[in-house]
């Protein structure tokens, strides 16, 4: 009887040991990590806190084969640059989508090229009228400034001082003339850009019409 009890107890202990062994992680599940610390290569079965963000190689402890290559964690500056690039990419995508919507609206709004030209023609006429007005303003300001400069020159030739009111008027006229010339330059630039926009719109309009007719 005692012999039977000993046998049964031994069997139970064996089963218990087998169960405990089964609960232990297999060697195949373990990894060895290798990373650089300065000019030195370091390997270990656990990553210290100082190496968590470092680039590393993960190796199987059982087979010695390389399992994975993990790149280093990006720096704060690199993360900020990546986020900025993502935001810019979203803005570019939104701009492209808006441009496509405008193109579709253009095709739907203008039945012919003549209609499109007329729409741009109205804007071109407005810009041309503004340029004419600016040219007249520049001419008037230049004439007035020359008259006052001539007056000041005559006073100096006569040996008389140029009074402060006249000097102030000359400075004011010169500043007004410079401002009007800047406005005129801007308007001329707008006119050139508008002409370019019209040609680009006509070219794109023809492409879209051709694609629609083909479909």
C-alpha positions as CSV (number, residue, x, y, z in Angstrom):
1,X,0.0,0.0,0.0
2,X,2.8,2.4,0.9
3,X,4.5,1.5,-2.3
4,X,1.4,2.4,-4.3
5,X,1.1,5.7,-2.5
6,X,4.7,6.6,-3.3
7,X,4.2,5.7,-7.0
8,X,1.1,7.9,-7.2
9,X,2.8,10.8,-5.4
10,X,5.7,10.5,-7.8
11,X,3.4,10.6,-10.8
12,X,1.7,13.7,-9.5
13,X,5.0,15.4,-8.9
14,X,6.0,14.5,-12.5
15,X,2.8,15.9,-13.9
16,X,3.2,19.1,-11.8
17,X,6.8,19.5,-13.0
18,X,5.7,19.0,-16.6
19,X,3.0,21.6,-16.2
20,X,5.4,24.1,-14.7
21,X,7.8,23.5,-17.6
22,X,5.0,24.1,-20.1
23,X,4.2,27.5,-18.4
24,X,7.9,28.7,-18.8
25,X,8.5,30.8,-22.0
26,X,10.2,28.8,-24.7
27,X,13.7,29.8,-25.7
28,X,12.4,30.7,-29.1
29,X,10.4,33.5,-27.5
30,X,13.5,35.2,-26.1
31,X,15.4,38.0,-27.9
32,X,18.8,39.4,-27.7
33,X,19.1,43.2,-28.5
34,X,22.2,44.8,-30.0
35,X,22.6,48.6,-30.2
36,X,25.4,51.2,-30.4
37,X,26.7,53.2,-27.5
38,X,29.0,55.7,-29.0
39,X,31.6,53.7,-31.0
40,X,30.8,50.5,-29.0
41,X,28.4,47.7,-29.9
42,X,26.4,46.5,-27.0
43,X,24.2,43.3,-26.8
44,X,21.9,42.1,-24.0
45,X,18.7,40.3,-23.4
46,X,17.0,43.4,-22.1
47,X,17.0,47.1,-23.2
48,X,18.1,49.7,-20.7
49,X,16.1,52.9,-20.6
50,X,19.0,54.7,-22.3
51,X,18.7,52.5,-25.3
52,X,14.9,52.4,-25.8
53,X,15.0,55.0,-28.5
54,X,18.2,53.8,-30.1
55,X,18.4,51.9,-33.4
56,X,18.8,48.2,-32.6
57,X,19.0,44.7,-34.0
58,X,16.7,42.0,-32.5
59,X,18.2,38.5,-32.6
60,X,16.6,35.1,-31.7
61,X,18.2,33.7,-28.6
62,X,17.5,30.2,-29.8
63,X,18.7,30.3,-33.4
64,X,21.0,33.3,-33.4
65,X,19.2,34.6,-36.5
66,X,18.3,38.2,-37.0
67,X,14.6,38.8,-36.3
68,X,14.2,42.5,-36.9
69,X,15.9,45.9,-37.4
70,X,14.3,48.7,-35.4
71,X,15.2,52.3,-36.4
72,X,15.9,54.9,-33.8
73,X,13.1,57.0,-32.5
74,X,12.9,60.5,-34.2
75,X,14.0,63.5,-32.4
76,X,11.6,66.3,-31.4
77,X,12.8,68.4,-34.3
78,X,12.3,65.5,-36.7
79,X,8.8,64.8,-35.4
80,X,7.9,68.5,-35.8
81,X,9.3,68.5,-39.4
82,X,7.3,65.4,-40.2
83,X,4.1,66.9,-38.8
84,X,4.7,70.1,-40.7
85,X,5.3,68.1,-43.9
86,X,2.0,66.2,-43.3
87,X,0.1,69.5,-42.8
88,X,1.6,70.9,-46.0
89,X,0.7,67.7,-47.9
90,X,-2.9,68.1,-46.6
91,X,-3.0,71.8,-47.7
92,X,-1.6,70.9,-51.1
93,X,-4.2,68.1,-51.5
94,X,-7.0,70.6,-50.5
95,X,-5.7,73.1,-53.0
96,X,-5.6,70.5,-55.7
97,X,-9.2,69.5,-54.9
98,X,-10.3,73.1,-54.9
99,X,-8.6,73.7,-58.3
100,X,-10.4,70.7,-59.8
101,X,-13.7,72.0,-58.5
102,X,-13.0,75.4,-60.0
103,X,-12.2,73.7,-63.3
104,X,-15.4,71.7,-63.3
105,X,-17.4,74.8,-62.5
106,X,-15.7,76.7,-65.3
107,X,-16.8,74.0,-67.8
108,X,-20.3,74.0,-66.5
109,X,-20.6,77.8,-66.4
110,X,-19.3,78.6,-69.9
111,X,-20.8,76.9,-72.8
112,X,-18.2,78.2,-75.3
113,X,-14.8,79.8,-75.3
114,X,-16.4,83.1,-76.2
115,X,-18.4,83.0,-73.0
116,X,-15.2,82.4,-71.1
117,X,-13.4,85.2,-72.9
118,X,-16.2,87.6,-72.1
119,X,-16.0,86.8,-68.4
120,X,-12.3,87.5,-68.4
121,X,-12.9,90.5,-70.7
122,X,-14.9,92.3,-68.0
123,X,-12.1,91.9,-65.5
124,X,-9.5,93.0,-68.1
125,X,-11.5,96.1,-68.9
126,X,-11.7,97.1,-65.2
127,X,-7.9,96.7,-64.8
128,X,-7.3,98.7,-68.0
129,X,-9.5,101.5,-66.8
130,X,-7.7,101.5,-63.4
131,X,-4.4,101.7,-65.3
132,X,-5.6,104.7,-67.3
133,X,-6.6,106.5,-64.2
134,X,-3.2,105.8,-62.6
135,X,-1.4,107.1,-65.6
136,X,-3.4,110.3,-65.4
137,X,-2.7,110.6,-61.7
138,X,1.0,110.1,-62.2
139,X,1.1,112.7,-65.0
140,X,-0.8,115.2,-62.9
141,X,1.5,114.6,-59.8
142,X,4.6,114.8,-61.9
143,X,3.5,118.1,-63.5
144,X,2.6,119.6,-60.1
145,X,5.9,118.5,-58.6
146,X,7.9,119.9,-61.5
147,X,6.1,123.2,-61.1
148,X,7.0,123.4,-57.4
149,X,10.6,122.4,-58.1
150,X,10.9,125.0,-60.7
151,X,9.5,127.6,-58.3
152,X,12.0,126.6,-55.7
153,X,14.8,126.7,-58.2
154,X,13.9,130.3,-59.3
155,X,13.9,131.4,-55.6
156,X,17.4,130.0,-55.2
157,X,18.6,131.6,-58.4
158,X,17.3,134.9,-57.1
159,X,19.2,134.3,-53.8
160,X,16.0,134.0,-51.8
161,X,15.3,131.2,-49.3
162,X,12.9,128.4,-50.1
163,X,10.2,128.7,-47.5
164,X,9.1,125.8,-45.3
165,X,5.5,125.6,-46.9
166,X,7.0,125.1,-50.3
167,X,9.5,122.5,-49.1
168,X,6.7,120.6,-47.4
169,X,4.6,120.7,-50.5
170,X,7.5,119.3,-52.6
171,X,8.1,116.5,-50.1
172,X,4.4,115.7,-50.0
173,X,4.1,115.7,-53.8
174,X,7.1,113.5,-54.2
175,X,5.7,111.0,-51.7
176,X,2.3,111.0,-53.5
177,X,4.0,110.4,-56.8
178,X,6.0,107.5,-55.5
179,X,2.9,105.9,-54.0
180,X,1.0,106.4,-57.3
181,X,3.9,104.9,-59.3
182,X,3.8,101.8,-56.9
183,X,0.1,101.4,-57.5
184,X,0.6,101.6,-61.2
185,X,3.3,99.0,-61.1
186,X,1.0,96.7,-59.2
187,X,-1.8,97.2,-61.7
188,X,0.5,96.5,-64.6
189,X,1.5,93.3,-62.9
190,X,-2.1,92.4,-62.3
191,X,-2.8,93.0,-66.0
192,X,0.0,90.7,-67.1
193,X,-1.1,88.0,-64.6
194,X,-4.7,88.3,-65.8
195,X,-3.6,87.8,-69.4
196,X,-1.7,84.7,-68.4
197,X,-4.6,83.4,-66.4
198,X,-6.9,83.8,-69.4
199,X,-4.6,81.9,-71.7
200,X,-4.2,79.1,-69.1
201,X,-7.9,79.0,-68.5
202,X,-8.6,78.7,-72.3
203,X,-6.0,75.9,-72.6
204,X,-7.5,74.0,-69.7
205,X,-11.0,74.7,-70.9
206,X,-10.2,73.1,-74.2
207,X,-8.7,70.1,-72.5
208,X,-11.7,69.5,-70.3
209,X,-14.1,70.0,-73.2
210,X,-12.2,67.5,-75.3
211,X,-12.1,65.0,-72.5
212,X,-15.9,65.4,-71.9
213,X,-16.7,65.0,-75.6
214,X,-14.5,61.9,-75.8
215,X,-16.2,60.3,-72.8
